[in-house]
Structure formats: C-alpha cells, structure tokens
Amino acid sequence: MGSIESPSRVAIVTGAAQGIGRSIALRLAEDGLNVAINDIPSKTKQIEEVVAEIKAKTNAKVVAAPADVTNEEAVQAMIASVVEQLGGLDVMVANAGVMSYGPLLMVPSEEWDRVININLRGVMLCYKYAAKQMVEQGRGGRIIGASSMVGRHGVAYTSAYAASKFAIRGLTQSSELTKHNITVNVYAPGAIRTNIVSIEDAKAQGLNSSAMSKLPMAEPEVIASLVSYIAKPEAFFITGQTISANGGAHFD
Ligand SMILES: NC(=O)c1ccc[n+]([C@@H]2O[C@H](COP(=O)([O-])OP(=O)(O)OC[C@H]3O[C@@H](n4cnc5c(N)ncnc54)[C@H](O)[C@@H]3O)[C@@H](O)[C@H]2O)c1
C-alpha cells in the first residue's frame, strides 16, 4: 500500500466477477493498486466473493462496483463512486464482453445489437468517462480494453463478436489522449480457459469445434500478466496498440 506522499494507484476492472477480469483484478492488487470490481448487478454475490478473495490475498483496498457497462448513467455513477471511495482513477480495464456465435444469414438483429452494445458501446463508455476523470485529475492514466484474436482475424460464424472486437481496435487507435499522458491499448487473447467459450454452443451454431479444440489454450493469468505490464507507469511509450497473447495460434 502506498504512503500518504505516494498514494496507491486505483484501477477499475469491468466484467471482473469471473474469468479474465477476476484474474486481472487480483494481479493489479498484487502489484499494489487499489481495485474496484465491476460486473453486472445480478452478479453482486460473485463480485463480493472476488472482493473478499483479493482482500484475503493482498493488502489492497478493494471495493465492489456493480454496474451494467451499457448504461451511461450507471458507468458515470460507478466511476464517481470509485473515485470517492478510493481517491481517484488511474487504470480502467474495460474487460467486460460477451461471446456470440451464428451464421451471418441467421443473426437476429436483436442479438447483433446486444453484442455491439456490450462489447463496443460498453467499452466506449468506460473509455470516455475514465478518460474524463483522468484528464481532470491531471496525473495521466492507463486505459485498456479487451479485443480478441477474432478482432485481428475474422472467424466464420462469429460476425457480431468479430465486428465488435475489430471495432474496439479502431476506438483504441483513435483516442486523442497522449497529450494527457494517458495511454490506450487493447489485449487480444487467443483461447483462454474461462466460461465464455462453450464448445457445445459453438458446435450447435455451426462453428468448427474440432479446429477450436486444437487451439493452444492458457489460463487467465497470462492475460493478467500482460495487463499488469501495460498498466505500469514504465509502459508510457506503448499506446494505440493491440497486443496479442494467443500461444502462436495466429500471427500478423
Ligand atoms: N476467454 C477467451 O478465450 C477470450 C478470448 C478473447 C477475448 N476475450 C475477451 O476477454 C474478456 C473477458 O472474457 P472472459 O473469457 O473472462 O469471459 P467471462 O464470460 O468469463 O467474463 C465476462 C464477464 O463480463 C460480464 N459482463 C457481461 N456484460 C456486462 C455488462 N453489460 N456490464 C458489466 N459486466 C458485464 C459478465 O457478467 C462476465 O462476468 C471479454 O471481453 C472477451 O470477449 C476472451
């Protein structure tokens, strides 16, 4: 924990009730940041479990920050509440996202809207209101989003998901925040062991599940370790980048 002269930096991690987000939150707390655990309000119990786990394992201050990231007022209120409780905002990890499979010819517009709303609008709102707070504070910051291997290289039967994950890269490259010492980057994971990928669902929607099952797989900690570095002050020279971690499944 930081002293009064050098207060700990503060991070919000969205979609952190489980999976990659949970692992990132734990790693940032181990790195000495104070962290806010966001996920949808219906997962408040899971959020509280992650808060308790991180408190037990680290010296960090950890708070629950439930909010639906697609809701503009909720995102603003979440950031205001975290700033009040933890004293500022230095790192926003806009990790929350949902997967969606299905052939383009069959994608219901409602499903397209749901995926774009969570995976792109939600990320944009987190970027925007985190950046406003960071600019106001005047001490720089780190904004980090979740793209995907599928956001660098489209895969059949994932049109809405792939479109949302490509778009996050455009958003990230177009942020005019360098002059405020705020870097904006995304991680692009390959196959990571979490609940987001259900081979059964993928198979049912026509995706090549045998190709999927041959992908190199890793635990969420490999992404947490990457985010840990991008979040550090020493990573100030890295911005606008999409950084892949996919075990060699795809090169570009
Ligand atoms: N696991 C992988 O193989 C993989 C690969 C590439 C990219 N990603 C990306 O990494 C991120 C994390 O994925 P994961 O595998 O941990 O998935 P996950 O499903 O385990 O966790 C995602 C979390 O986001 C939350 N969430 C969904 N909608 C939300 C909303 N509107 N507001 C707040 N929270 C919301 C969910 O409740 C869930 O807890 C996602 O953006 C995903 O697209 C994952």
The ligand as a Gaussian input file, in Angstrom:
#p B3LYP/6-31G(d) Opt

LIG

0 1
 N      -11.779000     -16.382000     -22.840000
 C      -11.313000     -16.208000     -24.051000
 O      -10.875000     -17.169000     -24.716000
 C      -11.267000     -14.826000     -24.667000
 C      -10.614000     -14.682000     -25.899000
 C      -10.565000     -13.431000     -26.487000
 C      -11.147000     -12.332000     -25.867000
 N      -11.777000     -12.499000     -24.679000
 C      -12.396000     -11.303000     -24.096000
 O      -11.951000     -11.139000     -22.760000
 C      -12.989000     -10.533000     -21.986000
 C      -13.259000     -11.380000     -20.742000
 O      -13.694000     -12.666000     -21.183000
 P      -13.829000     -13.936000     -20.226000
 O      -13.355000     -15.094000     -21.021000
 O      -13.266000     -13.674000     -18.893000
 O      -15.425000     -14.046000     -20.175000
 P      -16.441000     -14.358000     -18.978000
 O      -17.752000     -14.641000     -19.625000
 O      -15.869000     -15.381000     -18.057000
 O      -16.487000     -12.951000     -18.197000
 C      -17.046000     -11.806000     -18.781000
 C      -17.746000     -11.032000     -17.682000
 O      -18.294000      -9.838000     -18.276000
 C      -19.520000      -9.581000     -17.598000
 N      -20.414000      -8.710000     -18.351000
 C      -21.157000      -9.029000     -19.444000
 N      -21.935000      -7.988000     -19.791000
 C      -21.680000      -6.982000     -18.909000
 C      -22.189000      -5.683000     -18.745000
 N      -23.114000      -5.195000     -19.573000
 N      -21.716000      -4.923000     -17.726000
 C      -20.767000      -5.413000     -16.879000
 N      -20.255000      -6.667000     -16.988000
 C      -20.707000      -7.441000     -17.986000
 C      -20.126000     -10.967000     -17.430000
 O      -21.152000     -10.971000     -16.440000
 C      -18.924000     -11.812000     -17.061000
 O      -18.762000     -11.920000     -15.663000
 C      -14.207000     -10.419000     -22.915000
 O      -14.284000      -9.118000     -23.436000
 C      -13.898000     -11.413000     -24.013000
 O      -14.531000     -11.098000     -25.230000
 C      -11.864000     -13.713000     -24.063000

